[in-house]
């Protein structure tokens, strides 16, 4: 079984003297503030405030050991009807899940062949199909935002072509999808045979581009988990389709990338326990439903009580329903308490993190009153707590709704900025 191992050194060795902790904390704050002053994504004032709050509870993490290569994916026969957007049909080699979209030639060089994911920064997963579907004018779902997130990460230097950008090189196999979804539902969606009512519940018009995007997104979260198990932390530019259930889609979610990924790593024996931390403003009802009968998977959802779905799922392991209007301090405190209790109760070996930004006060479908500073504090809390315990974290961007795509992309990028600082400051690579 391939696992992330923390240092075997005694706890007394892992704990630095308070003066050393203070030096590390000051260094962390200085790095964040310095980068914020050069970044177009996040205001230096907001980052400085959140970084300072984080530094007060900073505890150095044990260095995470990494396997030398990604494990291979299972294979399954191709279904005859899926000719335009095929499932993966052949067993993937240790590198077949990886593809650098910006430097294919460099990837074949001897220098790159010696590099491992994480050697050149926080691994970031992206696929151009994420924004490929064209939706009707005025559609509520911000399909272009994933492309805008990627472009902003490039501009900010968080994502660097040829260094830390990874693209899934295959779609999920039927076996991987059907571990979490009904085969007839998968067939009907991929072939365009879902009826009008089913597509209306999903919220998208069917197209081949939508099928491609959906499969690529699931593959991206699968790859993000692979990279997290190698590197300690990895961040996706999409993902978090938590409303999709076993045999139906809902709320812009078609196939549940979190459930598929959790089942995959568990069934492969790479970990024994997975925790899904869902901090989208909407309850992660689909994920909880799919994984309700799997004792190896634990679901935590912290969401707004007065929001979609109207009828809440009761099969989740831990739900924290916050009242509308909850602000930064109460929100981050609730996340911190629920996260720590869940980590203690389940002792996971991998965290899949849905970092939805629809908790933001400006979100069109929100209900909470979380600011940019609150988002930064939340990401620092989740990533610092998980990494500090030696638990790998694979993060997905989750939901977010705003007609101002630039503002929305900036909010999503907070995840990647904070993840980079945690990744580099704690030496998880």
Residue pairs with C-beta under 8 A, 6 or more apart in sequence:
1 269
1 270
1 271
1 272
2 67
2 71
2 229
2 270
3 229
3 270
3 271
3 349
4 64
4 65
4 66
4 229
4 232
4 349
4 350
4 390
4 391
4 392
5 64
5 65
5 390
6 62
6 63
6 64
6 65
6 390
7 14
7 62
7 63
9 62
14 60
14 62
15 59
15 60
16 24
16 60
21 58
21 59
21 60
24 58
24 60
24 425
25 55
25 56
25 58
26 55
27 425
28 51
28 54
28 55
28 58
28 421
28 425
29 48
29 51
29 52
29 55
31 421
31 424
31 425
32 47
32 48
32 51
32 421
33 44
33 47
33 48
33 51
35 47
35 417
35 421
36 42
36 43
36 44
36 46
36 47
36 48
36 417
37 44
39 156
39 417
40 152
40 155
40 156
41 152
41 156
41 410
41 413
41 414
41 417
42 372
42 376
42 410
42 413
42 414
42 417
43 372
46 371
46 372
46 373
46 376
47 376
47 417
49 373
49 376
50 373
50 376
50 377
50 380
50 418
51 376
51 380
51 421
53 377
53 380
54 377
54 380
54 381
54 384
57 384
58 384
59 384
59 388
60 388
60 426
61 387
61 388
61 389
61 390
61 426
61 427
61 428
62 390
63 427
63 428
64 231
64 232
64 387
64 390
64 392
64 428
66 116
66 118
66 230
66 231
66 232
67 229
67 230
68 116
69 94
69 95
70 94
70 95
70 97
70 98
70 226
70 227
70 230
71 94
71 226
71 268
71 270
72 91
72 92
72 93
72 94
72 96
73 88
73 91
73 92
73 96
73 97
73 170
73 173
73 176
73 222
73 264
74 91
74 173
74 175
74 176
74 268
75 88
75 89
75 90
75 91
75 92
75 173
75 175
76 87
76 88
76 89
76 173
76 174
76 175
76 176
77 89
77 174
78 86
78 87
78 89
78 174
79 87
79 174
79 187
79 190
81 187
81 190
81 191
82 190
82 191
84 208
84 211
85 171
85 190
85 208
85 211
85 212
85 215
86 171
87 171
87 172
87 173
87 174
87 177
87 215
88 170
88 171
88 172
88 173
88 176
89 173
92 169
92 170
96 169
96 170
97 168
97 169
97 170
97 219
97 222
97 223
97 226
98 117
98 166
98 167
98 169
98 223
99 107
99 166
99 167
99 168
99 169
100 106
100 107
100 161
100 162
100 165
100 166
100 167
101 126
101 127
101 128
101 161
101 165
101 167
102 161
102 162
102 165
103 112
103 161
103 162
106 112
106 162
107 162
112 162
116 230
117 123
117 164
117 166
117 227
117 230
117 231
117 234
118 164
118 227
118 230
118 231
118 232
118 423
118 428
118 429
119 429
120 160
120 163
120 164
121 160
121 163
121 164
121 420
121 423
121 424
121 429
122 158
122 164
122 231
122 233
122 234
122 235
122 416
122 419
122 420
122 423
122 424
122 429
123 164
123 166
123 224
123 227
123 228
123 231
123 233
123 234
123 235
124 153
124 158
124 159
124 164
124 165
124 166
124 234
124 235
124 236
124 237
124 416
125 165
125 166
125 167
125 168
125 220
125 221
125 223
125 224
125 227
125 234
125 235
125 236
125 237
126 146
126 150
126 159
126 165
126 166
126 167
126 220
126 236
126 237
126 238
127 167
127 168
127 216
127 217
127 219
127 220
127 238
128 147
129 209
129 212
129 213
129 216
129 217
130 146
130 147
130 213
130 216
130 217
130 220
130 237
130 238
131 143
131 144
131 145
131 146
131 147
131 213
132 209
132 212
132 213
133 143
133 204
133 207
133 209
133 210
133 213
134 143
134 207
134 209
135 141
135 143
135 204
135 205
136 205
140 203
140 364
140 365
140 401
141 203
141 204
141 252
141 401
142 400
142 401
142 402
142 405
142 408
144 405
145 400
145 405
145 408
145 409
145 412
146 237
146 238
146 397
148 405
148 406
148 408
148 409
149 237
149 397
149 409
149 412
149 413
149 416
150 159
150 237
151 409
152 409
152 410
152 413
153 159
153 237
153 413
153 416
154 160
154 161
156 413
156 417
158 413
158 416
158 417
158 420
159 165
159 416
166 223
166 227
168 216
168 219
168 220
168 222
168 223
170 219
171 215
171 216
171 218
171 219
172 215
172 218
172 219
172 222
172 260
174 183
174 186
176 222
176 260
176 263
176 264
177 186
177 218
177 255
177 260
178 186
179 260
179 263
179 264
179 267
180 246
180 255
180 256
180 259
180 260
180 262
180 263
180 290
181 244
181 246
181 247
181 255
181 256
181 260
181 290
182 246
182 247
184 247
185 246
185 247
185 248
186 255
187 193
188 194
188 198
189 206
189 211
189 214
189 249
189 254
189 255
190 211
190 215
192 206
192 208
192 211
194 202
194 206
198 248
198 249
199 205
199 206
201 248
201 249
201 250
202 249
202 250
202 251
202 252
202 253
202 254
203 251
203 252
204 210
204 252
204 254
210 254
214 254
214 255
215 255
217 238
217 239
217 241
217 255
217 257
218 241
218 255
218 257
218 260
218 261
220 236
220 237
220 238
220 239
220 257
221 236
221 238
221 239
221 257
221 258
221 260
221 261
221 352
221 394
221 396
222 257
222 260
222 261
222 264
224 234
224 235
224 236
224 239
224 261
224 394
224 395
224 396
225 234
225 261
225 264
225 265
225 350
225 352
225 394
227 234
227 394
228 234
228 350
228 392
228 393
228 394
229 265
229 270
229 271
229 350
229 392
231 392
231 423
231 428
231 429
232 387
232 392
232 393
232 423
232 428
232 429
233 383
233 387
233 392
233 393
233 395
233 419
233 422
233 423
233 428
234 393
234 394
234 395
235 395
235 415
235 416
235 419
236 394
236 395
236 396
236 397
237 397
238 396
238 397
239 257
239 258
239 354
239 396
239 397
239 398
240 257
240 258
240 278
240 280
240 354
240 355
240 356
240 396
240 397
240 398
240 399
241 252
241 253
241 254
241 255
241 256
241 257
241 258
241 286
242 253
242 256
242 258
242 278
242 280
242 282
242 284
242 285
242 286
242 287
242 354
242 398
243 249
243 250
243 251
243 252
243 253
243 256
243 282
243 284
243 285
243 286
243 309
244 250
244 253
244 254
244 255
244 256
244 259
244 286
245 256
245 285
245 286
245 289
245 290
246 289
246 290
249 255
250 285
250 286
250 309
251 282
251 308
251 309
252 399
253 286
256 286
256 287
256 290
257 396
258 276
258 278
258 284
258 287
258 352
258 354
258 396
259 286
259 287
259 290
259 291
261 352
261 394
262 274
262 276
262 291
262 294
262 297
262 352
263 291
263 294
263 297
265 271
265 274
265 350
266 272
266 274
266 294
266 296
266 297
271 348
271 349
271 350
272 296
272 349
273 296
273 297
273 298
273 346
273 347
273 348
273 349
273 350
274 296
274 297
274 298
274 348
274 349
274 350
274 351
274 352
275 297
275 298
275 299
275 300
275 342
275 343
275 346
275 348
275 350
275 351
275 352
275 391
276 284
276 287
276 291
276 297
276 298
276 299
276 300
276 351
276 352
276 354
277 300
277 339
277 342
277 351
277 352
277 353
277 354
277 382
278 284
278 287
278 299
278 300
278 301
278 302
278 303
278 354
278 356
278 398
279 302
279 303
279 335
279 353
279 354
279 355
279 356
279 359
279 378
279 382
279 398
280 301
280 303
280 354
280 356
280 358
280 359
280 398
280 399
281 303
281 304
281 307
281 356
281 358
281 359
281 363
281 365
281 366
281 367
281 368
281 399
282 303
282 304
282 307
282 308
282 309
282 356
282 358
282 365
282 399
283 301
283 303
283 307
283 309
283 312
283 313
283 316
283 319
283 321
284 299
284 301
284 303
284 313
284 316
284 354
285 309
285 312
285 313
285 316
286 313
287 299
287 301
287 316
288 299
288 301
288 313
288 315
288 316
288 317
289 313
289 315
291 297
291 299
292 315
292 316
298 317
298 318
298 342
298 345
298 346
298 348
299 316
299 317
299 318
300 316
300 317
300 318
300 320
300 338
300 339
300 342
301 316
301 318
301 319
301 320
302 320
302 322
302 334
302 335
302 338
303 319
303 320
303 321
303 322
304 321
304 322
304 323
304 324
304 326
304 359
304 366
304 367
304 368
305 321
305 322
305 323
305 324
306 323
306 324
306 367
307 324
307 365
307 366
307 367
308 365
312 319
312 321
317 342
317 346
318 338
318 341
318 342
318 345
320 334
320 338
322 330
322 331
322 334
322 368
324 367
324 368
325 367
325 368
325 369
326 334
326 368
326 369
326 370
327 368
327 369
327 370
327 371
327 374
328 369
328 370
328 371
328 373
328 374
328 377
331 359
331 368
331 370
331 374
331 378
332 374
332 377
332 378
332 381
335 378
335 381
335 382
336 381
336 385
339 381
339 382
339 385
339 386
340 385
343 385
343 386
343 389
343 391
348 391
349 391
349 392
350 391
350 392
350 393
350 394
351 386
351 391
351 392
351 393
351 394
352 394
352 396
353 382
353 386
353 393
353 394
353 395
353 396
354 396
354 398
355 378
355 379
355 382
355 395
355 396
355 397
355 398
355 415
356 397
356 398
356 399
356 400
357 363
357 375
357 397
357 398
357 399
357 400
357 408
357 411
357 412
357 414
358 365
358 366
358 398
358 399
358 400
358 401
359 366
359 368
359 370
359 374
359 375
359 378
360 366
360 368
360 370
360 371
360 372
360 375
360 400
360 411
361 368
361 369
361 370
361 371
362 402
362 407
363 400
363 401
363 402
364 401
364 402
364 403
365 399
365 401
366 401
370 378
372 411
372 414
375 411
375 414
376 414
376 418
379 414
379 415
379 418
379 419
380 418
380 422
382 393
383 393
383 395
383 418
383 419
383 422
384 422
384 426
386 392
386 393
387 393
387 422
387 426
387 428
388 426
395 415
395 419
397 412
397 415
400 408
400 411
400 412
401 408
402 408
402 411
422 428
423 429
